[in-house]
Amino acid sequence: MENLLSSKYLDVEVTGTIKYSEELKKVTFSADLQHIDYHPGSSIIFRASDRELRHYTPYNFAEAAGTFEVMFHLHGKGPGSDLASRLLPGDRLKISAPGGKKLYEPKADYHYFFGDETSLSFYFALMEEIHTNGQLCRGVLELNESNLNIPEDLGFDVKTVSRSPENPASTAIAVLQADLAAIPGLLRQAVFYLTGNVASVQAFRKVLRSLGVASKSIKLQGYWAEGSVGL
Ligand SMILES: Cc1cc2nc3c(=O)[nH]c(=O)nc-3n(C[C@H](O)[C@H](O)[C@H](O)COP(=O)(O)OP(=O)(O)OC[C@H]3O[C@@H](n4cnc5c(N)ncnc54)[C@H](O)[C@@H]3O)c2cc1C
């Protein structure tokens, strides 16, 4: 199939890797990206093993330079995470061209994010666009303890809270409520992007809906679910 649909696949080479913690690894890829259709927040598919495909999100997607990056969450429980752990400069892979849902709303003046480690690439990709378009943004990320400072270390102004699996998204929802109290109009003006753990994004969405946020202002994509493989 990959040979038949060669225009839909890219040959990429790993040109650099950086570990920010035991669980977060940024990989830089180079490829011929001329004529590749890209939208911020699009996803690419990696072959994690002979039979398994996994989704990831490119950011810093530079057509002319022919480079992009992916922030991988290394959770150690599946072939996608294992592949990402092993990647080294010089490795060559075949991946799908970017595709998937267009979540970014270019006309919105205010953007609000909720996610986790798996959402960092999506967040970085949209932030580039939001800054370029002079728009406002806020957000909260639910992370494991060892990753709480990483967004700030990377220069991103986003709140982080510890993950609470027994009560998904509860701490993040408290941050949302504080933000709503502090910023009049946020609820009415913002588009909300909810990505990452399915139980968490569903809990967050439920609160937004109960506060009267319209479905069209909530962009939701579950990236992984406890006990499920390869969403
Ligand atoms: C559109 C889209 C874009 C995505 N972009 C990114 C991205 O840029 N970076 C990124 O890291 N991930 C991203 N993901 C999430 C990633 O595809 C999933 O985490 C995927 O399940 C990883 O595959 P795996 O083979 O490692 O684990 P799987 O074989 O799918 O799952 C094995 C076990 O691990 C658990 N598991 C899966 N993911 C996690 C996790 N993150 N933390 C803890 N347990 C987990 C599952 O519940 C399951 O029990 C994206 C997903 C989608 C749908």
The ligand as an SDF file (V2000), in Angstrom:
LIG
                    3D

 53 58  0  0  0  0  0  0  0  0999 V2000
   -4.2830   12.9220   16.0320 C   0  0  0  0  0  0  0  0  0  0  0  0
   -3.3360   12.4470   17.1190 C   0  0  0  0  0  0  0  0  0  0  0  0
   -2.1480   13.1330   17.3360 C   0  0  0  0  0  0  0  0  0  0  0  0
   -1.2580   12.6970   18.3490 C   0  0  0  0  0  0  0  0  0  0  0  0
   -0.0820   13.3920   18.5470 N   0  0  0  0  0  0  0  0  0  0  0  0
    0.8050   12.9560   19.4930 C   0  0  0  0  0  0  0  0  0  0  0  0
    2.0800   13.6100   19.7010 C   0  0  0  0  0  0  0  0  0  0  0  0
    2.4530   14.5620   18.9900 O   0  0  0  0  0  0  0  0  0  0  0  0
    2.8930   13.1190   20.6730 N   0  0  0  0  0  0  0  0  0  0  0  0
    2.5580   12.0230   21.4460 C   0  0  0  0  0  0  0  0  0  0  0  0
    3.3400   11.6110   22.3140 O   0  0  0  0  0  0  0  0  0  0  0  0
    1.3800   11.3890   21.2640 N   0  0  0  0  0  0  0  0  0  0  0  0
    0.5030   11.8160   20.3130 C   0  0  0  0  0  0  0  0  0  0  0  0
   -0.6750   11.1550   20.1250 N   0  0  0  0  0  0  0  0  0  0  0  0
   -1.0100   10.0580   21.0300 C   0  0  0  0  0  0  0  0  0  0  0  0
   -0.4020    8.7150   20.6270 C   0  0  0  0  0  0  0  0  0  0  0  0
   -0.7680    8.3910   19.2950 O   0  0  0  0  0  0  0  0  0  0  0  0
   -0.9500    7.6700   21.6200 C   0  0  0  0  0  0  0  0  0  0  0  0
   -0.4520    7.9130   22.9100 O   0  0  0  0  0  0  0  0  0  0  0  0
   -0.6460    6.2340   21.1910 C   0  0  0  0  0  0  0  0  0  0  0  0
   -1.5200    5.3840   21.8990 O   0  0  0  0  0  0  0  0  0  0  0  0
    0.7840    5.8240   21.4730 C   0  0  0  0  0  0  0  0  0  0  0  0
    0.9650    4.5360   20.9540 O   0  0  0  0  0  0  0  0  0  0  0  0
    1.7630    3.4180   21.7420 P   0  0  0  0  0  0  0  0  0  0  0  0
    2.0400    2.3490   20.7220 O   0  0  0  0  0  0  0  0  0  0  0  0
    2.9010    4.0200   22.4800 O   0  0  0  0  0  0  0  0  0  0  0  0
    0.7270    2.8610   22.8180 O   0  0  0  0  0  0  0  0  0  0  0  0
   -0.5390    1.9140   22.4860 P   0  0  0  0  0  0  0  0  0  0  0  0
   -0.0980    0.5990   21.9370 O   0  0  0  0  0  0  0  0  0  0  0  0
   -1.5030    2.6850   21.6520 O   0  0  0  0  0  0  0  0  0  0  0  0
   -1.1520    1.7130   23.9410 O   0  0  0  0  0  0  0  0  0  0  0  0
   -0.5750    0.7610   24.8560 C   0  0  0  0  0  0  0  0  0  0  0  0
   -0.9840    1.1310   26.2710 C   0  0  0  0  0  0  0  0  0  0  0  0
   -0.3940    2.3840   26.5920 O   0  0  0  0  0  0  0  0  0  0  0  0
   -1.3800    3.2970   27.0590 C   0  0  0  0  0  0  0  0  0  0  0  0
   -1.0100    4.6450   26.5670 N   0  0  0  0  0  0  0  0  0  0  0  0
   -1.0580    5.1180   25.2940 C   0  0  0  0  0  0  0  0  0  0  0  0
   -0.6140    6.3810   25.2470 N   0  0  0  0  0  0  0  0  0  0  0  0
   -0.2980    6.7060   26.5290 C   0  0  0  0  0  0  0  0  0  0  0  0
    0.2150    7.8930   27.1330 C   0  0  0  0  0  0  0  0  0  0  0  0
    0.5080    8.9850   26.4190 N   0  0  0  0  0  0  0  0  0  0  0  0
    0.4160    7.8820   28.4730 N   0  0  0  0  0  0  0  0  0  0  0  0
    0.1500    6.7850   29.2340 C   0  0  0  0  0  0  0  0  0  0  0  0
   -0.3380    5.6270   28.7090 N   0  0  0  0  0  0  0  0  0  0  0  0
   -0.5510    5.6020   27.3750 C   0  0  0  0  0  0  0  0  0  0  0  0
   -2.7030    2.8030   26.4750 C   0  0  0  0  0  0  0  0  0  0  0  0
   -3.7790    3.1620   27.3140 O   0  0  0  0  0  0  0  0  0  0  0  0
   -2.4910    1.3100   26.4400 C   0  0  0  0  0  0  0  0  0  0  0  0
   -2.8490    0.7400   27.6820 O   0  0  0  0  0  0  0  0  0  0  0  0
   -1.5700   11.5700   19.1350 C   0  0  0  0  0  0  0  0  0  0  0  0
   -2.7690   10.8630   18.8820 C   0  0  0  0  0  0  0  0  0  0  0  0
   -3.6470   11.2970   17.9070 C   0  0  0  0  0  0  0  0  0  0  0  0
   -4.9300   10.5290   17.6610 C   0  0  0  0  0  0  0  0  0  0  0  0
  1  2  1  0
  2  3  1  0
  2 52  2  0
  3  4  2  0
  4  5  1  0
  4 50  1  0
  5  6  2  0
  6  7  1  0
  6 13  1  0
  7  8  2  0
  7  9  1  0
  9 10  1  0
 10 11  2  0
 10 12  1  0
 12 13  2  0
 13 14  1  0
 14 15  1  0
 14 50  1  0
 15 16  1  0
 16 17  1  0
 16 18  1  0
 18 19  1  0
 18 20  1  0
 20 21  1  0
 20 22  1  0
 22 23  1  0
 23 24  1  0
 24 25  2  0
 24 26  1  0
 24 27  1  0
 27 28  1  0
 28 29  2  0
 28 30  1  0
 28 31  1  0
 31 32  1  0
 32 33  1  0
 33 34  1  0
 33 48  1  0
 34 35  1  0
 35 36  1  0
 35 46  1  0
 36 37  1  0
 36 45  1  0
 37 38  2  0
 38 39  1  0
 39 40  1  0
 39 45  2  0
 40 41  1  0
 40 42  2  0
 42 43  1  0
 43 44  2  0
 44 45  1  0
 46 47  1  0
 46 48  1  0
 48 49  1  0
 50 51  2  0
 51 52  1  0
 52 53  1  0
M  END
$$$$
